[in-house]
Amino acid sequence: MYDGYYEGKVALVTGGAMGMGLAAVEAFAREGAAVVLSDANAEAGASAAEALARDGHDVTFIRCDVTKEDEVQSLVESTVAQHGRLDAAFNNAGIITMPAELPDVSRADYDKTMAVNLDGVWFCMTYELAQMREQGFGAIVNNSSLGGLVGNPGRAAYHATKHAVLGLTKCAAIENAARGIQINAVCPGTIDTPMVHALMEREGITAESLYEKQPIGRLGRADEVAAAVLWLCSPGASLVVGHALPVDGGYTIL
């Protein structure tokens, strides 16, 4: 699809063991990129990387907890030491906690959500940009959410982080556009992923109730988000700067 553009390129994906992250790893790998799959779940991450390597793809696993700055620094440095460059990064790692209205959000849930969804992106961008500025090229896509564009009851902490990710994305995009670095964000809707299924189970949400809220009448697929990520990292998106791209089946235009 990309006429060999990704051949010889190096991509880094956080939260890459499952869901949208794994779909992005698979998509980069299919296009010929060497991919570093990173995740806090060592067992799932290693298993996913090994399966792709057995299929002939250049995919390796590096465990990283994105809430720990030293681990993020080591992740990026190890990626560059292994491959000599960093062309594309998808900062995807994220969590969502149980719903609670603002006065009832526990400090523990607030701190955990901020640490993963916001601090994690900040740390990743800090070290990815250091490398990309040095080499003079690169592309970064941050995973925000429809929660970065709208508000929903019971999701104050989650939506706060996802709005903040868009702020980081826009500022960094302006700062680095003239340096040959593309920075954008995707804002997925409700995607058919293990995280969404876990959320449905613990909150008693039925599939039918979710379908009713989707203009397309179904959940999104992880590969549909991955397709948007690859495009934003490609020359086809070279004039797209600091954009928050909804990948949500029309949810945010209702």
Long-range contacts (C-beta under 8 A, 24 or more apart in sequence): 1-31, 2-31, 2-230, 2-234, 4-32, 5-31, 5-234, 5-235, 6-31, 6-32, 6-33, 6-230, 6-234, 7-31, 7-32, 7-33, 8-32, 8-33, 8-34, 9-33, 9-34, 9-87, 9-88, 10-34, 10-35, 10-36, 10-79, 10-83, 10-84, 10-85, 10-86, 10-87, 10-88, 11-35, 11-36, 11-87, 11-88, 11-89, 11-90, 11-233, 12-36, 12-38, 12-75, 12-76, 12-79, 12-86, 12-88, 12-89, 12-90, 12-128, 13-37, 13-38, 13-89, 13-90, 13-92, 14-38, 14-39, 14-64, 14-66, 14-75, 14-89, 14-90, 14-91, 14-92, 14-93, 14-120, 14-124, 15-39, 15-66, 15-92, 15-93, 15-94, 15-143, 16-45, 16-48, 16-92, 17-41, 17-44, 17-45, 17-47, 17-48, 18-44, 18-48, 18-193, 18-194, 18-195, 19-191, 19-193, 19-194, 19-195, 19-222, 20-92, 20-143, 20-188, 20-191, 20-193, 20-222, 20-225, 20-226, 21-90, 21-92, 21-93, 22-48, 22-222, 23-221, 23-222, 23-223, 23-225, 23-226, 24-90, 24-92, 24-225, 24-226, 24-229, 24-230, 25-49, 25-52, 25-59, 26-52, 26-223, 26-226, 27-223, 27-226, 27-227, 27-229, 27-230, 28-88, 28-230, 29-57, 29-58, 29-59, 30-57, 31-230, 33-58, 33-87, 33-88, 34-58, 34-59, 34-60, 34-83, 35-59, 35-60, 36-60, 36-61, 36-62, 36-75, 36-78, 36-79, 36-82, 36-83, 37-61, 37-62, 38-62, 38-63, 38-64, 38-75, 38-93, 39-63, 39-64, 39-93, 40-64, 40-65, 40-66, 40-93, 66-93, 66-116, 66-119, 66-120, 66-121, 66-123, 66-124, 67-115, 67-116, 67-119, 67-120, 67-123, 69-123, 69-126, 72-120, 72-123, 72-124, 72-126, 72-127, 73-123, 73-127, 75-127, 76-124, 76-127, 76-128, 76-130, 76-131, 77-127, 80-131, 85-131, 85-135, 86-128, 86-131, 86-132, 86-135, 86-138, 87-137, 87-138, 87-139, 87-233, 88-138, 88-139, 88-140, 88-141, 88-233, 89-124, 89-128, 89-138, 89-139, 89-140, 89-141, 90-140, 90-141, 90-143, 90-229, 90-233, 91-120, 91-121, 91-124, 91-125, 91-128, 91-140, 91-141, 91-142, 91-143, 92-143, 93-120, 94-120, 94-143, 94-145, 94-161, 95-195, 96-155, 96-158, 96-195, 96-199, 97-157, 97-158, 98-202, 98-203, 99-153, 99-154, 99-155, 99-203, 100-154, 100-156, 101-153, 101-154, 101-156, 102-156, 105-156, 105-157, 109-157, 110-157, 113-157, 113-158, 113-161, 114-157, 114-160, 114-161, 117-158, 117-161, 117-162, 117-165, 118-161, 118-164, 118-165, 118-168, 121-165, 121-168, 122-168, 125-168, 125-172, 129-172, 129-176, 129-181, 132-176, 132-179, 132-181, 133-176, 133-179, 133-181, 136-179, 136-180, 137-180, 137-181, 138-180, 138-181, 138-182, 139-181, 139-182, 139-183, 139-232, 139-233, 139-234, 139-237, 140-172, 140-181, 140-182, 140-183, 140-184, 141-183, 141-184, 141-185, 141-186, 141-229, 141-232, 141-233, 142-168, 142-169, 142-183, 142-184, 142-185, 142-186, 143-185, 143-186, 143-188, 144-169, 144-185, 144-186, 144-187, 144-244, 145-187, 145-188, 146-187, 146-188, 146-189, 146-190, 146-246, 146-248, 146-251, 146-252, 148-185, 148-187, 148-244, 149-187, 149-244, 149-246, 149-252, 150-252, 162-187, 166-244, 169-242, 169-244, 170-242, 171-242, 172-242, 173-241, 173-242, 174-241, 174-242, 177-241, 177-242, 182-232, 182-233, 182-237, 182-238, 182-240, 182-241, 183-241, 183-242, 184-232, 184-237, 184-240, 184-241, 184-242, 184-243, 184-244, 184-245, 185-243, 185-244, 185-245, 186-225, 186-228, 186-229, 186-232, 186-244, 186-245, 186-247, 187-244, 187-245, 187-246, 187-247, 187-248, 187-252, 188-220, 188-225, 188-247, 188-248, 189-214, 189-220, 189-246, 189-247, 189-248, 189-249, 189-251, 189-252, 190-214, 190-219, 190-220, 190-248, 190-251, 191-219, 191-220, 191-221, 191-222, 191-224, 191-225, 192-219, 192-220, 192-221, 192-222, 193-222, 213-251, 214-249, 214-250, 214-251, 215-249, 215-250, 215-251, 215-253, 215-254, 216-249, 216-250, 218-249, 220-247, 220-248, 220-249
